[in-house]
Amino acid sequence: MAGGQRRPTVAPMDVSRASSAPSPLSVVIAGGGVAALEAALALNDLAGDQVSTTLLAPEPDFVYRPARVLEPFALSAAHTYPLDEIARELDLGLVRDGFKWLDASRSVVHTEQGKQVRYDALLLAMGAQLRPAFEHALTIDDSRLDAQLHGLIQDVEGGYVHSIAFVAPSAMPWPLPIYELALMTARRAYDMQVELSVTIATPEDAPLGVFGGSVSDAVGRLLASNGVAVVTSAHCSVPASGHVSIHPGDRTLVVDRVVALPQLFGPSTPGVPGGPRGGFIPVDSHCRVRALENVFAAGDATDFAVKHGGIAAQQADCAAEAIAALAGAPVEPKAFAPQIRAVLLGAAKPLYLSARLTGGHGSDSEISETASWSPPAKIAAKYLAPYLESRDGGGPG
């Protein structure tokens, strides 16, 4: 498909087709992140000309967000990929607009700019909404992490900050970034010969407990060797600047700065079901949205507990298989069977973590200085990782 004639970047309802040829299934993908691009690539591979795919994305670019933890330390910059270039390469339609509400009875998406985009199958990949959990903490936002933390790291280097708490809210988002930030901050202080106390306070029962015992034990040793303290099973509040109250136990940390992960919430889009906890979209084992016909969802917007780019890509693959089957492609859709793979930055070398997820906990967990997947990217995605690697000759890591 990618090598043929390009379709114009307009909504499917505006594209005329010859009546003599079977009409391809009109697929709309709402979003421009990992799940959206993985699904588009999967559909190209699985269904080819049997689908006509359009991205509905409010932002102009896809940003490789996991690499943003490096930016405050002047180590690297997250790669940015213009969506219009990706759309041309993959022969996708592109509508630069936001998803406003869904009229499922008419199979129509209404956009923020007032457009109506018809679909035969719809994939919701809008991501989650981020909100601060603590009034008196600096809540990280990976869309502007360098701007948020660059000054803090400079204050550490200058010896003006002597203690930092990295805090996760009780409704856990993806926890890896605070471990990376804590490790890199501690190592920067050590390199600058600055005394700095670094503490992670997390509701997890063990460091990175989602990966299971082998990974958690190794990460715990790594943190200790770098002087990072960890308080687990900690349900925190930040009642005042520099004060972290930890429950149970009524313990209080008094620090110079508090850096926190955000809370995540579902998209709360009219016409789209939201689950009882946080408004996340309820999906079945094939990532179909419950109670809606030919509507699927993947990524952080869904009610799957683990919010991670690799998980989003696996959900996108499941949804793409089901959509390809709807289009008549010879595909047997497989149920979602999550396997989590991640790269932990901040140690002397990147560490590659993996586990199968069963019942929300990791099993068969592994940690290594070499990846068990290829390419060895932070987002392990069947289609997106090799695609990005081919675009920039080695990938964003």
Legacy VTK file of the C-alpha trace (Angstrom):
# vtk DataFile Version 3.0
C-alpha trace
ASCII
DATASET POLYDATA
POINTS 397 float
0.000 0.000 0.000
2.716 2.451 1.048
4.334 2.348 -2.370
1.168 3.025 -4.374
-0.772 6.147 -5.189
-1.329 8.372 -2.149
-4.808 9.065 -0.830
-5.478 12.706 0.068
-5.392 13.526 3.779
-9.146 13.974 4.237
-11.853 12.168 6.139
-13.118 8.868 4.691
-16.594 10.303 4.065
-15.078 12.773 1.566
-13.301 10.141 -0.527
-15.175 8.893 -3.610
-14.617 5.331 -4.758
-15.299 3.590 -8.050
-18.570 1.638 -7.842
-17.085 -1.236 -9.823
-14.582 -2.146 -7.073
-15.437 -3.473 -3.614
-15.294 -0.642 -1.104
-12.597 -1.029 1.521
-13.610 -0.902 5.162
-13.422 2.704 6.363
-11.349 2.696 9.552
-10.946 5.785 11.709
-8.226 5.826 14.376
-8.703 8.585 16.952
-5.269 9.533 18.257
-1.707 10.063 17.144
0.309 8.156 19.750
1.758 4.682 20.110
-1.524 2.753 19.932
-2.764 4.752 16.942
0.378 4.323 14.855
0.849 0.679 15.814
-2.731 -0.059 14.720
-2.280 1.791 11.420
0.890 -0.161 10.647
-0.743 -3.448 11.660
-3.758 -2.798 9.432
-1.471 -2.051 6.479
0.190 -5.410 6.999
-2.877 -7.494 7.840
-5.534 -6.039 5.543
-3.782 -3.967 2.866
-6.241 -2.480 0.379
-9.176 -4.065 2.188
-9.124 -1.109 4.590
-9.003 2.650 4.122
-7.508 4.120 7.284
-7.688 7.689 8.548
-5.938 9.143 11.587
-7.877 11.747 13.552
-5.168 13.482 15.576
-5.121 16.912 17.236
-1.315 17.222 17.412
1.016 17.643 14.424
3.680 15.223 15.645
4.291 11.850 17.220
6.814 12.303 20.063
8.827 9.414 21.483
7.767 10.197 25.034
9.741 7.613 27.081
13.011 9.308 26.110
11.932 12.599 27.670
13.271 11.591 31.103
16.766 12.241 29.668
16.100 15.836 28.660
16.409 17.586 32.085
19.908 16.092 32.374
20.942 17.373 28.909
21.570 13.772 27.856
19.309 13.539 24.832
16.133 14.838 23.249
13.025 12.845 22.460
12.646 12.207 18.730
9.728 13.895 16.985
8.039 12.541 13.851
5.613 14.709 11.807
2.320 12.881 11.416
1.760 14.238 7.914
4.993 12.542 6.785
3.958 9.275 8.437
0.528 9.507 6.807
2.095 9.935 3.368
4.492 7.050 3.891
1.752 4.708 5.102
-0.920 5.893 2.639
-3.212 7.056 5.444
-5.801 9.772 5.530
-5.061 12.436 8.149
-7.510 14.795 9.830
-5.777 17.329 12.099
-8.553 17.677 14.646
-9.648 16.431 18.043
-12.267 13.813 18.940
-15.282 15.540 20.571
-18.122 13.032 20.742
-19.368 9.794 19.222
-22.702 9.130 17.569
-22.446 5.345 17.547
-25.988 4.899 16.228
-24.920 6.595 12.962
-21.274 5.453 13.032
-20.102 9.059 13.013
-17.338 10.794 14.956
-17.862 14.492 15.694
-14.663 16.539 15.924
-13.656 19.622 17.902
-13.788 21.709 14.701
-17.300 20.553 13.823
-16.480 17.904 11.217
-18.394 14.643 10.947
-16.247 11.634 10.086
-18.020 8.404 9.145
-16.513 5.015 9.935
-17.141 1.331 9.424
-14.766 0.538 12.290
-13.411 2.925 14.905
-10.362 2.604 17.146
-10.182 4.938 20.138
-6.549 5.639 21.026
-6.770 9.089 22.613
-4.720 8.324 25.713
-5.528 9.276 29.281
-6.017 12.658 30.912
-3.299 13.727 33.357
-4.169 15.612 36.555
-2.103 16.534 39.614
-2.644 14.304 42.642
-0.977 16.673 45.129
-1.393 20.438 45.418
2.025 21.065 46.974
4.187 18.944 44.661
5.697 19.401 41.231
3.636 17.041 39.057
5.635 15.841 36.091
4.208 16.180 32.597
6.314 14.451 29.967
5.215 16.935 27.322
7.310 19.593 29.135
9.576 17.612 31.423
12.744 19.502 30.523
11.156 22.851 31.335
9.791 21.481 34.613
12.926 19.791 35.949
15.887 21.521 34.321
16.013 24.178 37.048
15.740 21.549 39.777
18.685 19.598 38.388
20.703 22.834 38.185
19.884 23.507 41.853
21.067 19.989 42.728
24.299 20.548 40.826
24.818 23.873 42.606
24.258 22.375 46.055
21.069 24.359 46.730
18.842 21.269 47.055
19.789 18.565 49.552
16.719 16.287 49.621
14.089 15.226 47.099
11.101 12.911 47.408
9.713 11.275 44.267
6.108 10.333 45.017
3.531 8.169 43.240
-0.197 8.590 43.929
-2.265 5.674 45.216
-4.014 5.311 41.867
-0.812 4.195 40.169
0.129 5.412 36.708
3.120 3.823 34.939
5.783 4.052 37.695
9.033 3.678 35.720
9.721 7.425 35.182
10.149 8.214 38.896
12.663 5.389 39.247
14.604 6.711 36.267
14.458 10.304 37.491
15.482 9.298 41.018
18.447 7.267 39.757
19.643 9.924 37.320
19.296 12.675 39.928
21.242 10.667 42.518
23.986 9.862 40.016
24.219 13.502 38.893
24.634 14.607 42.533
27.338 11.974 43.050
29.179 13.092 39.915
29.058 16.700 41.151
30.194 15.633 44.653
27.006 17.046 46.159
25.300 15.546 49.200
21.731 14.664 48.208
19.086 12.494 49.868
16.735 10.861 47.357
13.603 8.951 48.413
10.928 7.197 46.370
7.535 6.801 48.068
5.241 4.414 46.192
2.061 2.419 46.860
3.685 -0.600 45.188
4.464 -3.510 47.492
7.998 -3.646 46.033
10.062 -1.501 43.626
8.580 -1.930 40.143
6.502 -4.742 41.607
4.421 -5.036 38.428
7.352 -6.971 36.904
7.476 -9.606 39.632
10.067 -10.726 42.142
13.245 -11.147 40.081
13.074 -7.674 38.562
11.893 -6.043 41.778
14.722 -7.523 43.855
17.340 -6.441 41.309
15.915 -2.924 41.061
15.864 -2.679 44.849
19.572 -3.525 44.979
20.309 -1.022 42.212
18.507 1.757 44.068
20.295 0.972 47.325
23.702 0.947 45.622
22.980 4.425 44.267
21.811 5.773 47.615
18.107 5.944 46.718
15.776 5.027 49.587
12.409 3.426 48.812
9.274 3.498 50.964
6.822 0.891 49.637
3.118 0.349 50.402
3.045 4.119 50.937
-0.197 5.996 50.403
0.913 9.593 50.455
-0.420 13.071 50.834
1.499 16.327 50.498
-0.210 18.672 52.976
2.382 21.429 52.625
5.409 22.285 50.550
8.233 19.881 51.332
6.124 17.638 53.587
5.097 14.128 52.511
2.748 12.285 54.868
2.927 8.504 54.486
0.107 6.181 55.478
-0.210 3.746 57.120
2.225 4.616 59.882
1.745 8.386 60.067
5.319 8.991 58.976
6.338 12.365 57.548
9.199 13.063 55.163
10.529 16.611 55.266
12.429 17.421 52.068
13.495 20.391 49.972
11.466 19.369 46.906
8.629 16.955 46.124
8.269 15.584 42.569
5.152 13.516 41.834
3.639 11.389 39.127
0.231 12.537 37.848
-3.075 10.781 38.287
-4.587 9.311 35.127
-8.233 9.470 34.113
-10.203 8.178 31.148
-11.133 10.495 28.268
-14.769 11.060 29.404
-15.969 11.496 25.832
-19.737 11.781 25.215
-21.040 8.674 23.497
-18.143 6.497 24.741
-18.703 4.296 27.810
-16.551 5.031 30.845
-15.815 2.512 33.561
-16.552 3.045 37.258
-12.932 3.749 38.248
-11.517 6.830 36.592
-13.763 6.789 33.527
-11.530 4.449 31.507
-13.100 2.757 28.484
-14.179 -0.846 29.194
-12.916 -3.325 26.595
-13.117 -7.091 26.123
-10.283 -9.521 25.398
-10.168 -8.401 21.748
-10.191 -4.698 22.722
-13.762 -4.171 21.564
-15.549 -1.418 23.471
-18.328 -3.021 25.452
-21.863 -2.159 24.321
-20.729 -0.550 21.026
-20.641 -2.166 17.591
-17.382 -2.131 15.609
-15.751 0.247 18.083
-12.405 -0.696 19.647
-10.026 0.969 22.081
-6.338 0.616 22.897
-3.811 2.286 25.145
-4.055 4.390 28.286
-7.704 5.287 27.656
-8.804 1.686 28.308
-9.630 0.083 31.635
-6.580 -2.207 31.577
-4.676 -1.386 34.761
-1.133 -1.127 33.356
-0.577 2.082 31.376
2.518 1.575 29.247
3.483 2.114 25.608
4.286 -1.541 24.980
0.926 -2.603 26.411
-0.807 0.014 24.253
0.894 -1.457 21.187
-0.209 -4.996 22.084
-3.787 -3.817 22.516
-3.562 -2.031 19.166
-2.400 -5.257 17.523
-5.390 -7.130 18.987
-7.797 -4.470 17.775
-6.160 -4.387 14.329
-6.567 -8.145 13.953
-10.262 -7.898 14.780
-10.743 -4.972 12.388
-8.838 -6.753 9.614
-11.123 -9.753 10.059
-14.151 -7.438 9.733
-12.674 -6.245 6.432
-12.484 -9.830 5.176
-8.756 -10.358 5.593
-7.656 -13.940 6.361
-6.875 -13.174 10.003
-7.834 -15.127 13.114
-8.015 -12.501 15.885
-6.133 -13.449 19.040
-7.099 -12.430 22.555
-5.020 -9.883 24.424
-2.256 -11.690 26.360
-0.126 -8.914 27.847
3.627 -9.137 28.122
5.437 -6.158 29.544
8.850 -5.061 28.275
10.620 -1.897 29.335
14.024 -0.227 29.491
15.139 1.277 32.804
17.491 4.229 32.362
19.647 5.701 35.108
22.034 2.847 35.882
25.544 2.613 34.413
23.930 0.830 31.455
20.280 0.580 30.360
18.536 -2.396 31.933
15.976 -4.432 29.999
12.987 -5.634 32.035
10.342 -8.123 30.962
7.501 -10.177 32.433
4.224 -11.812 31.522
1.224 -10.194 33.195
-1.288 -12.464 34.864
-3.862 -11.044 37.244
-2.089 -7.700 37.299
1.218 -9.164 38.493
4.359 -10.139 36.644
5.554 -13.705 36.192
8.600 -15.120 34.389
10.279 -11.795 35.088
13.746 -11.078 33.725
16.265 -8.252 33.998
19.354 -7.982 31.815
21.818 -5.574 30.219
20.797 -7.010 26.835
17.308 -6.968 25.392
15.342 -10.149 24.748
13.355 -8.327 22.044
14.321 -6.667 18.780
14.752 -3.852 18.093
15.704 -3.086 21.726
13.511 0.023 22.006
11.895 1.468 25.137
8.539 0.887 23.437
8.532 -2.752 22.363
5.983 -2.704 19.552
5.676 -5.324 16.807
5.254 -2.830 13.975
6.061 0.623 15.348
9.506 -0.148 16.781
11.023 -1.459 13.513
9.245 1.286 11.558
10.834 4.022 13.693
14.187 2.259 13.564
14.038 2.225 9.763
13.208 5.935 9.711
16.095 7.132 11.865
18.749 4.463 11.425
18.932 2.825 14.813
15.813 4.074 16.488
15.224 6.305 19.466
16.125 3.604 21.999
LINES 1 398
397 0 1 2 3 4 5 6 7 8 9 10 11 12 13 14 15 16 17 18 19 20 21 22 23 24 25 26 27 28 29 30 31 32 33 34 35 36 37 38 39 40 41 42 43 44 45 46 47 48 49 50 51 52 53 54 55 56 57 58 59 60 61 62 63 64 65 66 67 68 69 70 71 72 73 74 75 76 77 78 79 80 81 82 83 84 85 86 87 88 89 90 91 92 93 94 95 96 97 98 99 100 101 102 103 104 105 106 107 108 109 110 111 112 113 114 115 116 117 118 119 120 121 122 123 124 125 126 127 128 129 130 131 132 133 134 135 136 137 138 139 140 141 142 143 144 145 146 147 148 149 150 151 152 153 154 155 156 157 158 159 160 161 162 163 164 165 166 167 168 169 170 171 172 173 174 175 176 177 178 179 180 181 182 183 184 185 186 187 188 189 190 191 192 193 194 195 196 197 198 199 200 201 202 203 204 205 206 207 208 209 210 211 212 213 214 215 216 217 218 219 220 221 222 223 224 225 226 227 228 229 230 231 232 233 234 235 236 237 238 239 240 241 242 243 244 245 246 247 248 249 250 251 252 253 254 255 256 257 258 259 260 261 262 263 264 265 266 267 268 269 270 271 272 273 274 275 276 277 278 279 280 281 282 283 284 285 286 287 288 289 290 291 292 293 294 295 296 297 298 299 300 301 302 303 304 305 306 307 308 309 310 311 312 313 314 315 316 317 318 319 320 321 322 323 324 325 326 327 328 329 330 331 332 333 334 335 336 337 338 339 340 341 342 343 344 345 346 347 348 349 350 351 352 353 354 355 356 357 358 359 360 361 362 363 364 365 366 367 368 369 370 371 372 373 374 375 376 377 378 379 380 381 382 383 384 385 386 387 388 389 390 391 392 393 394 395 396
